[in-house]
């Protein structure tokens, strides 16, 4: 079996300027006139964007509070307390110590998750 390639013809160009042929120009001109016929609404009809409550002129000098610092500090403190409790379990070497350590772990986890939920709820 012999394969033969078909010749590909370049798009037709006008001989002088290298611009697209008249057929393409007519189509572009038709689209341009169609766009120019569309009525534009007067400026009074366009709705103005509502003013943002955070960008009022009186509040531009006050910095926004950084609400994530409290979550970061509580998370770091909880992590350090859990590491200290795990070290205590290793030092004592008895299984009964795991009960208060796990209770502390669950309480601290609940506190950190509650802070995350509170932080997410402030954006609403």
N, CA, C and O atoms as a GROMACS GRO file, in nm:
protein
  496
    1UNK      N    1   0.085  -0.117   0.000
    1UNK     CA    2   0.000   0.000   0.000
    1UNK      C    3   0.089   0.123   0.000
    1UNK      O    4   0.187   0.131   0.075
    2UNK      N    5   0.055   0.218  -0.084
    2UNK     CA    6   0.133   0.340  -0.098
    2UNK      C    7   0.050   0.456  -0.048
    2UNK      O    8  -0.065   0.472  -0.087
    3UNK      N    9   0.109   0.538   0.039
    3UNK     CA   10   0.040   0.656   0.091
    3UNK      C   11   0.088   0.778   0.014
    3UNK      O   12   0.207   0.797  -0.008
    4UNK      N   13  -0.008   0.860  -0.024
    4UNK     CA   14   0.026   0.984  -0.092
    4UNK      C   15  -0.028   1.100  -0.010
    4UNK      O   16  -0.142   1.098   0.036
    5UNK      N   17   0.056   1.201   0.008
    5UNK     CA   18   0.014   1.318   0.083
    5UNK      C   19  -0.063   1.412  -0.008
    5UNK      O   20  -0.027   1.432  -0.124
    6UNK      N   21  -0.168   1.469   0.046
    6UNK     CA   22  -0.246   1.566  -0.030
    6UNK      C   23  -0.183   1.703  -0.010
    6UNK      O   24  -0.141   1.736   0.101
    7UNK      N   25  -0.176   1.783  -0.113
    7UNK     CA   26  -0.116   1.917  -0.097
    7UNK      C   27  -0.210   2.007  -0.016
    7UNK      O   28  -0.332   2.003  -0.032
    8UNK      N   29  -0.150   2.086   0.069
    8UNK     CA   30  -0.226   2.181   0.149
    8UNK      C   31  -0.205   2.318   0.089
    8UNK      O   32  -0.091   2.363   0.074
    9UNK      N   33  -0.315   2.385   0.053
    9UNK     CA   34  -0.306   2.517  -0.007
    9UNK      C   35  -0.314   2.623   0.102
    9UNK      O   36  -0.401   2.616   0.189
   10UNK      N   37  -0.226   2.722   0.098
   10UNK     CA   38  -0.232   2.830   0.197
   10UNK      C   39  -0.357   2.914   0.172
   10UNK      O   40  -0.410   2.912   0.061
   11UNK      N   41  -0.405   2.987   0.272
   11UNK     CA   42  -0.523   3.072   0.253
   11UNK      C   43  -0.494   3.176   0.146
   11UNK      O   44  -0.382   3.225   0.132
   12UNK      N   45  -0.598   3.209   0.072
   12UNK     CA   46  -0.580   3.304  -0.038
   12UNK      C   47  -0.554   3.443   0.017
   12UNK      O   48  -0.621   3.489   0.109
   13UNK      N   49  -0.457   3.507  -0.040
   13UNK     CA   50  -0.417   3.643   0.000
   13UNK      C   51  -0.426   3.733  -0.121
   13UNK      O   52  -0.415   3.689  -0.236
   14UNK      N   53  -0.446   3.859  -0.094
   14UNK     CA   54  -0.446   3.952  -0.206
   14UNK      C   55  -0.302   3.970  -0.253
   14UNK      O   56  -0.210   3.969  -0.171
   15UNK      N   57  -0.282   3.986  -0.379
   15UNK     CA   58  -0.145   3.987  -0.432
   15UNK      C   59  -0.061   4.105  -0.386
   15UNK      O   60   0.061   4.092  -0.380
   16UNK      N   61  -0.122   4.218  -0.352
   16UNK     CA   62  -0.042   4.336  -0.321
   16UNK      C   63  -0.004   4.347  -0.174
   16UNK      O   64   0.114   4.364  -0.143
   17UNK      N   65  -0.099   4.338  -0.085
   17UNK     CA   66  -0.070   4.372   0.055
   17UNK      C   67  -0.047   4.254   0.145
   17UNK      O   68  -0.001   4.272   0.258
   18UNK      N   69  -0.075   4.134   0.102
   18UNK     CA   70  -0.062   4.019   0.189
   18UNK      C   71  -0.178   4.009   0.286
   18UNK      O   72  -0.176   3.926   0.377
   19UNK      N   73  -0.281   4.092   0.267
   19UNK     CA   74  -0.398   4.089   0.355
   19UNK      C   75  -0.490   3.976   0.313
   19UNK      O   76  -0.477   3.926   0.201
   20UNK      N   77  -0.581   3.934   0.397
   20UNK     CA   78  -0.674   3.829   0.360
   20UNK      C   79  -0.758   3.870   0.238
   20UNK      O   80  -0.774   3.988   0.208
   21UNK      N   81  -0.809   3.772   0.172
   21UNK     CA   82  -0.889   3.798   0.052
   21UNK      C   83  -1.014   3.876   0.087
   21UNK      O   84  -1.051   3.888   0.204
   22UNK      N   85  -1.080   3.928  -0.016
   22UNK     CA   86  -1.197   4.012   0.003
   22UNK      C   87  -1.311   3.936   0.069
   22UNK      O   88  -1.392   3.996   0.141
   23UNK      N   89  -1.319   3.807   0.047
   23UNK     CA   90  -1.426   3.727   0.106
   23UNK      C   91  -1.419   3.734   0.259
   23UNK      O   92  -1.522   3.747   0.325
   24UNK      N   93  -1.299   3.726   0.316
   24UNK     CA   94  -1.282   3.733   0.460
   24UNK      C   95  -1.308   3.873   0.511
   24UNK      O   96  -1.365   3.891   0.618
   25UNK      N   97  -1.266   3.972   0.434
   25UNK     CA   98  -1.288   4.111   0.475
   25UNK      C   99  -1.437   4.143   0.483
   25UNK      O  100  -1.480   4.212   0.574
   26UNK      N  101  -1.515   4.093   0.388
   26UNK     CA  102  -1.658   4.121   0.389
   26UNK      C  103  -1.724   4.062   0.514
   26UNK      O  104  -1.812   4.123   0.573
   27UNK      N  105  -1.681   3.944   0.552
   27UNK     CA  106  -1.739   3.881   0.670
   27UNK      C  107  -1.705   3.963   0.794
   27UNK      O  108  -1.791   3.983   0.880
   28UNK      N  109  -1.578   4.012   0.805
   28UNK     CA  110  -1.539   4.094   0.919
   28UNK      C  111  -1.616   4.226   0.920
   28UNK      O  112  -1.656   4.273   1.027
   29UNK      N  113  -1.637   4.285   0.804
   29UNK     CA  114  -1.712   4.410   0.797
   29UNK      C  115  -1.857   4.389   0.838
   29UNK      O  116  -1.917   4.476   0.901
   30UNK      N  117  -1.914   4.275   0.804
   30UNK     CA  118  -2.052   4.247   0.842
   30UNK      C  119  -2.064   4.235   0.993
   30UNK      O  120  -2.160   4.284   1.052
   31UNK      N  121  -1.966   4.171   1.058
   31UNK     CA  122  -1.968   4.160   1.203
   31UNK      C  123  -1.950   4.296   1.268
   31UNK      O  124  -2.012   4.326   1.370
   32UNK      N  125  -1.865   4.380   1.211
   32UNK     CA  126  -1.841   4.512   1.267
   32UNK      C  127  -1.966   4.598   1.260
   32UNK      O  128  -1.999   4.668   1.355
   33UNK      N  129  -2.036   4.593   1.147
   33UNK     CA  130  -2.157   4.674   1.136
   33UNK      C  131  -2.267   4.619   1.226
   33UNK      O  132  -2.349   4.695   1.277
   34UNK      N  133  -2.269   4.489   1.244
   34UNK     CA  134  -2.370   4.430   1.334
   34UNK      C  135  -2.345   4.474   1.477
   34UNK      O  136  -2.439   4.503   1.550
   35UNK      N  137  -2.218   4.480   1.518
   35UNK     CA  138  -2.185   4.524   1.653
   35UNK      C  139  -2.218   4.672   1.671
   35UNK      O  140  -2.262   4.713   1.779
   36UNK      N  141  -2.196   4.752   1.567
   36UNK     CA  142  -2.221   4.896   1.581
   36UNK      C  143  -2.369   4.927   1.584
   36UNK      O  144  -2.408   5.034   1.632
   37UNK      N  145  -2.454   4.837   1.535
   37UNK     CA  146  -2.599   4.861   1.535
   37UNK      C  147  -2.662   4.834   1.671
   37UNK      O  148  -2.774   4.880   1.697
   38UNK      N  149  -2.594   4.762   1.757
   38UNK     CA  150  -2.651   4.732   1.888
   38UNK      C  151  -2.660   4.860   1.970
   38UNK      O  152  -2.563   4.935   1.977
   39UNK      N  153  -2.774   4.885   2.030
   39UNK     CA  154  -2.786   5.008   2.111
   39UNK      C  155  -2.712   4.990   2.244
   39UNK      O  156  -2.719   4.885   2.307
   40UNK      N  157  -2.643   5.094   2.284
   40UNK     CA  158  -2.576   5.092   2.414
   40UNK      C  159  -2.668   5.162   2.514
   40UNK      O  160  -2.726   5.266   2.482
   41UNK      N  161  -2.681   5.107   2.632
   41UNK     CA  162  -2.768   5.171   2.730
   41UNK      C  163  -2.708   5.303   2.777
   41UNK      O  164  -2.587   5.315   2.789
   42UNK      N  165  -2.793   5.402   2.803
   42UNK     CA  166  -2.740   5.531   2.852
   42UNK      C  167  -2.676   5.514   2.988
   42UNK      O  168  -2.708   5.419   3.060
   43UNK      N  169  -2.586   5.602   3.026
   43UNK     CA  170  -2.515   5.587   3.153
   43UNK      C  171  -2.608   5.587   3.274
   43UNK      O  172  -2.574   5.526   3.376
   44UNK      N  173  -2.722   5.652   3.266
   44UNK     CA  174  -2.812   5.658   3.381
   44UNK      C  175  -2.879   5.523   3.407
   44UNK      O  176  -2.927   5.500   3.518
   45UNK      N  177  -2.884   5.434   3.306
   45UNK     CA  178  -2.950   5.305   3.323
   45UNK      C  179  -2.858   5.204   3.389
   45UNK      O  180  -2.905   5.114   3.458
   46UNK      N  181  -2.729   5.217   3.370
   46UNK     CA  182  -2.633   5.123   3.427
   46UNK      C  183  -2.632   5.135   3.580
   46UNK      O  184  -2.621   5.245   3.633
   47UNK      N  185  -2.645   5.022   3.651
   47UNK     CA  186  -2.646   5.029   3.797
   47UNK      C  187  -2.507   5.056   3.852
   47UNK      O  188  -2.407   5.004   3.802
   48UNK      N  189  -2.503   5.137   3.952
   48UNK     CA  190  -2.375   5.167   4.018
   48UNK      C  191  -2.342   5.056   4.115
   48UNK      O  192  -2.432   5.000   4.176
   49UNK      N  193  -2.214   5.022   4.129
   49UNK     CA  194  -2.178   4.916   4.224
   49UNK      C  195  -2.208   4.961   4.366
   49UNK      O  196  -2.186   5.078   4.400
   50UNK      N  197  -2.259   4.871   4.451
   50UNK     CA  198  -2.289   4.909   4.588
   50UNK      C  199  -2.161   4.936   4.665
   50UNK      O  200  -2.060   4.869   4.643
   51UNK      N  201  -2.163   5.032   4.754
   51UNK     CA  202  -2.041   5.062   4.831
   51UNK      C  203  -2.011   4.948   4.928
   51UNK      O  204  -2.101   4.891   4.989
   52UNK      N  205  -1.884   4.918   4.940
   52UNK     CA  206  -1.840   4.811   5.028
   52UNK      C  207  -1.836   4.863   5.171
   52UNK      O  208  -1.790   4.975   5.194
   53UNK      N  209  -1.884   4.785   5.269
   53UNK     CA  210  -1.883   4.835   5.407
   53UNK      C  211  -1.743   4.851   5.464
   53UNK      O  212  -1.723   4.932   5.555
   54UNK      N  213  -1.645   4.777   5.412
   54UNK     CA  214  -1.508   4.787   5.465
   54UNK      C  215  -1.430   4.902   5.405
   54UNK      O  216  -1.326   4.941   5.459
   55UNK      N  217  -1.476   4.957   5.295
   55UNK     CA  218  -1.399   5.062   5.228
   55UNK      C  219  -1.461   5.200   5.250
   55UNK      O  220  -1.454   5.284   5.160
   56UNK      N  221  -1.520   5.224   5.364
   56UNK     CA  222  -1.574   5.357   5.389
   56UNK      C  223  -1.458   5.452   5.416
   56UNK      O  224  -1.355   5.411   5.468
   57UNK      N  225  -1.473   5.579   5.380
   57UNK     CA  226  -1.362   5.674   5.395
   57UNK      C  227  -1.316   5.691   5.540
   57UNK      O  228  -1.199   5.721   5.564
   58UNK      N  229  -1.405   5.674   5.636
   58UNK     CA  230  -1.367   5.695   5.775
   58UNK      C  231  -1.279   5.583   5.828
   58UNK      O  232  -1.200   5.604   5.920
   59UNK      N  233  -1.290   5.462   5.771
   59UNK     CA  234  -1.217   5.347   5.823
   59UNK      C  235  -1.086   5.319   5.749
   59UNK      O  236  -1.024   5.216   5.776
   60UNK      N  237  -1.043   5.404   5.661
   60UNK     CA  238  -0.923   5.374   5.583
   60UNK      C  239  -0.797   5.379   5.667
   60UNK      O  240  -0.698   5.314   5.631
   61UNK      N  241  -0.796   5.454   5.776
   61UNK     CA  242  -0.674   5.464   5.856
   61UNK      C  243  -0.661   5.350   5.956
   61UNK      O  244  -0.550   5.320   6.000
   62UNK      N  245  -0.770   5.284   5.994
   62UNK     CA  246  -0.765   5.177   6.094
   62UNK      C  247  -0.727   5.046   6.027
   62UNK      O  248  -0.791   5.007   5.929
   63UNK      N  249  -0.625   4.975   6.077
   63UNK     CA  250  -0.588   4.846   6.018
   63UNK      C  251  -0.691   4.739   6.057
   63UNK      O  252  -0.754   4.748   6.162
   64UNK      N  253  -0.704   4.640   5.972
   64UNK     CA  254  -0.795   4.530   6.001
   64UNK      C  255  -0.733   4.439   6.106
   64UNK      O  256  -0.612   4.413   6.102
   65UNK      N  257  -0.812   4.391   6.202
   65UNK     CA  258  -0.756   4.303   6.305
   65UNK      C  259  -0.716   4.168   6.246
   65UNK      O  260  -0.784   4.116   6.158
   66UNK      N  261  -0.608   4.114   6.296
   66UNK     CA  262  -0.561   3.983   6.249
   66UNK      C  263  -0.623   3.878   6.340
   66UNK      O  264  -0.576   3.854   6.451
   67UNK      N  265  -0.730   3.813   6.289
   67UNK     CA  266  -0.805   3.719   6.371
   67UNK      C  267  -0.739   3.582   6.377
   67UNK      O  268  -0.776   3.501   6.462
   68UNK      N  269  -0.645   3.553   6.290
   68UNK     CA  270  -0.584   3.421   6.287
   68UNK      C  271  -0.475   3.401   6.390
   68UNK      O  272  -0.433   3.288   6.414
   69UNK      N  273  -0.428   3.507   6.453
   69UNK     CA  274  -0.319   3.495   6.550
   69UNK      C  275  -0.367   3.417   6.672
   69UNK      O  276  -0.293   3.334   6.726
   70UNK      N  277  -0.489   3.444   6.716
   70UNK     CA  278  -0.543   3.372   6.834
   70UNK      C  279  -0.552   3.222   6.806
   70UNK      O  280  -0.518   3.141   6.893
   71UNK      N  281  -0.598   3.185   6.686
   71UNK     CA  282  -0.608   3.043   6.651
   71UNK      C  283  -0.469   2.981   6.647
   71UNK      O  284  -0.450   2.869   6.694
   72UNK      N  285  -0.373   3.052   6.592
   72UNK     CA  286  -0.236   3.000   6.585
   72UNK      C  287  -0.177   2.980   6.725
   72UNK      O  288  -0.111   2.879   6.750
   73UNK      N  289  -0.199   3.074   6.814
   73UNK     CA  290  -0.146   3.062   6.950
   73UNK      C  291  -0.213   2.947   7.026
   73UNK      O  292  -0.145   2.870   7.094
   74UNK      N  293  -0.344   2.934   7.014
   74UNK     CA  294  -0.414   2.825   7.083
   74UNK      C  295  -0.371   2.690   7.026
   74UNK      O  296  -0.352   2.594   7.101
   75UNK      N  297  -0.356   2.681   6.894
   75UNK     CA  298  -0.313   2.557   6.832
   75UNK      C  299  -0.172   2.518   6.879
   75UNK      O  300  -0.147   2.402   6.911
   76UNK      N  301  -0.082   2.615   6.883
   76UNK     CA  302   0.056   2.588   6.928
   76UNK      C  303   0.058   2.545   7.074
   76UNK      O  304   0.129   2.451   7.110
   77UNK      N  305  -0.020   2.614   7.159
   77UNK     CA  306  -0.025   2.577   7.300
   77UNK      C  307  -0.084   2.437   7.319
   77UNK      O  308  -0.034   2.359   7.400
   78UNK      N  309  -0.188   2.405   7.244
   78UNK     CA  310  -0.249   2.273   7.254
   78UNK      C  311  -0.152   2.165   7.210
   78UNK      O  312  -0.144   2.058   7.271
   79UNK      N  313  -0.078   2.192   7.104
   79UNK     CA  314   0.020   2.094   7.056
   79UNK      C  315   0.130   2.072   7.160
   79UNK      O  316   0.170   1.957   7.182
   80UNK      N  317   0.179   2.177   7.223
   80UNK     CA  318   0.282   2.162   7.325
   80UNK      C  319   0.230   2.087   7.447
   80UNK      O  320   0.303   2.007   7.506
   81UNK      N  321   0.105   2.112   7.485
   81UNK     CA  322   0.047   2.040   7.600
   81UNK      C  323   0.033   1.892   7.567
   81UNK      O  324   0.058   1.807   7.653
   82UNK      N  325  -0.008   1.860   7.444
   82UNK     CA  326  -0.021   1.718   7.406
   82UNK      C  327   0.115   1.648   7.402
   82UNK      O  328   0.125   1.532   7.440
   83UNK      N  329   0.218   1.717   7.357
   83UNK     CA  330   0.352   1.658   7.357
   83UNK      C  331   0.400   1.634   7.499
   83UNK      O  332   0.462   1.532   7.529
   84UNK      N  333   0.372   1.730   7.588
   84UNK     CA  334   0.411   1.712   7.729
   84UNK      C  335   0.335   1.595   7.791
   84UNK      O  336   0.392   1.519   7.869
   85UNK      N  337   0.207   1.580   7.757
   85UNK     CA  338   0.128   1.469   7.812
   85UNK      C  339   0.179   1.335   7.759
   85UNK      O  340   0.184   1.237   7.833
   86UNK      N  341   0.217   1.330   7.631
   86UNK     CA  342   0.272   1.205   7.576
   86UNK      C  343   0.406   1.172   7.639
   86UNK      O  344   0.438   1.055   7.660
   87UNK      N  345   0.486   1.273   7.668
   87UNK     CA  346   0.614   1.251   7.737
   87UNK      C  347   0.590   1.199   7.878
   87UNK      O  348   0.666   1.115   7.927
   88UNK      N  349   0.485   1.248   7.944
   88UNK     CA  350   0.449   1.200   8.077
   88UNK      C  351   0.411   1.052   8.073
   88UNK      O  352   0.447   0.976   8.163
   89UNK      N  353   0.337   1.013   7.970
   89UNK     CA  354   0.300   0.872   7.955
   89UNK      C  355   0.425   0.786   7.942
   89UNK      O  356   0.434   0.680   8.003
   90UNK      N  357   0.521   0.830   7.864
   90UNK     CA  358   0.645   0.754   7.848
   90UNK      C  359   0.728   0.750   7.975
   90UNK      O  360   0.794   0.650   8.003
   91UNK      N  361   0.724   0.858   8.054
   91UNK     CA  362   0.803   0.862   8.177
   91UNK      C  363   0.743   0.775   8.285
   91UNK      O  364   0.815   0.708   8.359
   92UNK      N  365   0.608   0.774   8.295
   92UNK     CA  366   0.542   0.696   8.400
   92UNK      C  367   0.548   0.548   8.365
   92UNK      O  368   0.577   0.465   8.450
   93UNK      N  369   0.520   0.516   8.240
   93UNK     CA  370   0.528   0.377   8.195
   93UNK      C  371   0.411   0.291   8.236
   93UNK      O  372   0.423   0.168   8.234
   94UNK      N  373   0.299   0.350   8.274
   94UNK     CA  374   0.181   0.272   8.312
   94UNK      C  375   0.062   0.313   8.224
   94UNK      O  376   0.052   0.427   8.180
   95UNK      N  377  -0.025   0.217   8.199
   95UNK     CA  378  -0.135   0.241   8.105
   95UNK      C  379  -0.245   0.332   8.159
   95UNK      O  380  -0.315   0.395   8.080
   96UNK      N  381  -0.262   0.340   8.290
   96UNK     CA  382  -0.371   0.422   8.344
   96UNK      C  383  -0.351   0.570   8.312
   96UNK      O  384  -0.448   0.646   8.315
   97UNK      N  385  -0.229   0.612   8.283
   97UNK     CA  386  -0.201   0.753   8.253
   97UNK      C  387  -0.261   0.792   8.117
   97UNK      O  388  -0.284   0.910   8.092
   98UNK      N  389  -0.286   0.695   8.031
   98UNK     CA  390  -0.343   0.727   7.900
   98UNK      C  391  -0.483   0.786   7.909
   98UNK      O  392  -0.522   0.864   7.823
   99UNK      N  393  -0.559   0.750   8.011
   99UNK     CA  394  -0.697   0.800   8.024
   99UNK      C  395  -0.699   0.953   8.040
   99UNK      O  396  -0.768   1.020   7.963
  100UNK      N  397  -0.627   1.012   8.137
  100UNK     CA  398  -0.629   1.159   8.146
  100UNK      C  399  -0.562   1.227   8.026
  100UNK      O  400  -0.602   1.336   7.985
  101UNK      N  401  -0.459   1.162   7.970
  101UNK     CA  402  -0.392   1.222   7.854
  101UNK      C  403  -0.487   1.229   7.735
  101UNK      O  404  -0.493   1.331   7.666
  102UNK      N  405  -0.562   1.122   7.711
  102UNK     CA  406  -0.658   1.123   7.598
  102UNK      C  407  -0.772   1.221   7.626
  102UNK      O  408  -0.822   1.284   7.533
  103UNK      N  409  -0.813   1.234   7.752
  103UNK     CA  410  -0.916   1.332   7.786
  103UNK      C  411  -0.866   1.473   7.755
  103UNK      O  412  -0.939   1.554   7.698
  104UNK      N  413  -0.744   1.503   7.792
  104UNK     CA  414  -0.684   1.634   7.761
  104UNK      C  415  -0.674   1.653   7.609
  104UNK      O  416  -0.702   1.761   7.557
  105UNK      N  417  -0.635   1.548   7.540
  105UNK     CA  418  -0.623   1.555   7.394
  105UNK      C  419  -0.757   1.589   7.329
  105UNK      O  420  -0.764   1.676   7.242
  106UNK      N  421  -0.863   1.521   7.370
  106UNK     CA  422  -0.995   1.547   7.312
  106UNK      C  423  -1.046   1.687   7.344
  106UNK      O  424  -1.106   1.752   7.259
  107UNK      N  425  -1.021   1.734   7.466
  107UNK     CA  426  -1.065   1.869   7.504
  107UNK      C  427  -0.992   1.975   7.421
  107UNK      O  428  -1.054   2.068   7.370
  108UNK      N  429  -0.860   1.960   7.408
  108UNK     CA  430  -0.783   2.058   7.330
  108UNK      C  431  -0.821   2.054   7.181
  108UNK      O  432  -0.827   2.159   7.116
  109UNK      N  433  -0.847   1.935   7.128
  109UNK     CA  434  -0.890   1.925   6.989
  109UNK      C  435  -1.024   1.995   6.969
  109UNK      O  436  -1.043   2.064   6.869
  110UNK      N  437  -1.116   1.978   7.063
  110UNK     CA  438  -1.246   2.044   7.054
  110UNK      C  439  -1.229   2.196   7.058
  110UNK      O  440  -1.296   2.268   6.983
  111UNK      N  441  -1.141   2.246   7.145
  111UNK     CA  442  -1.119   2.391   7.155
  111UNK      C  443  -1.064   2.447   7.024
  111UNK      O  444  -1.111   2.551   6.977
  112UNK      N  445  -0.966   2.379   6.965
  112UNK     CA  446  -0.908   2.427   6.839
  112UNK      C  447  -1.012   2.425   6.727
  112UNK      O  448  -1.021   2.520   6.649
  113UNK      N  449  -1.090   2.319   6.718
  113UNK     CA  450  -1.194   2.313   6.614
  113UNK      C  451  -1.300   2.420   6.636
  113UNK      O  452  -1.351   2.477   6.540
  114UNK      N  453  -1.335   2.447   6.762
  114UNK     CA  454  -1.433   2.552   6.790
  114UNK      C  455  -1.380   2.689   6.747
  114UNK      O  456  -1.456   2.772   6.699
  115UNK      N  457  -1.250   2.713   6.765
  115UNK     CA  458  -1.192   2.840   6.720
  115UNK      C  459  -1.195   2.852   6.567
  115UNK      O  460  -1.220   2.960   6.513
  116UNK      N  461  -1.170   2.740   6.498
  116UNK     CA  462  -1.178   2.743   6.352
  116UNK      C  463  -1.320   2.773   6.306
  116UNK      O  464  -1.340   2.853   6.214
  117UNK      N  465  -1.418   2.710   6.368
  117UNK     CA  466  -1.559   2.736   6.331
  117UNK      C  467  -1.597   2.881   6.360
  117UNK      O  468  -1.667   2.943   6.280
  118UNK      N  469  -1.551   2.934   6.472
  118UNK     CA  470  -1.578   3.074   6.504
  118UNK      C  471  -1.514   3.169   6.402
  118UNK      O  472  -1.575   3.267   6.360
  119UNK      N  473  -1.391   3.137   6.363
  119UNK     CA  474  -1.322   3.220   6.264
  119UNK      C  475  -1.394   3.216   6.129
  119UNK      O  476  -1.406   3.319   6.062
  120UNK      N  477  -1.441   3.099   6.088
  120UNK     CA  478  -1.514   3.088   5.962
  120UNK      C  479  -1.649   3.157   5.971
  120UNK      O  480  -1.697   3.210   5.871
  121UNK      N  481  -1.712   3.157   6.088
  121UNK     CA  482  -1.843   3.221   6.103
  121UNK      C  483  -1.837   3.372   6.103
  121UNK      O  484  -1.938   3.437   6.077
  122UNK      N  485  -1.721   3.431   6.132
  122UNK     CA  486  -1.709   3.576   6.133
  122UNK      C  487  -1.715   3.638   5.995
  122UNK      O  488  -1.746   3.756   5.982
  123UNK      N  489  -1.686   3.560   5.891
  123UNK     CA  490  -1.688   3.615   5.755
  123UNK      C  491  -1.828   3.633   5.700
  123UNK      O  492  -1.845   3.702   5.600
  124UNK      N  493  -1.930   3.574   5.763
  124UNK     CA  494  -2.066   3.580   5.711
  124UNK      C  495  -2.137   3.707   5.745
  124UNK      O  496  -2.253   3.725   5.706
   0.00000   0.00000   0.00000
